[in-house]
């Protein structure tokens, strides 16, 4: 069975930031304190954190660990 593959048109960080923005917009339309609103806000926070981790991991300043005798 062949897998269907496709190339992403935007970087992961960009997609995560957009996902967080949309979740915040949707949560703003719901009454405060509802479970659905809290879940959307949680999703937005997680997407922001993941975007920052992705940015850190792909930054040019990130260096691999130095093993062995130096």
PyMOL commands that set and color helices and strands:
alter all, ss='L'
color gray80, all
select helices_A, chain A and resi 12-28+35-58
alter helices_A, ss='H'
color red, helices_A
deselect
rebuild
show_as cartoon
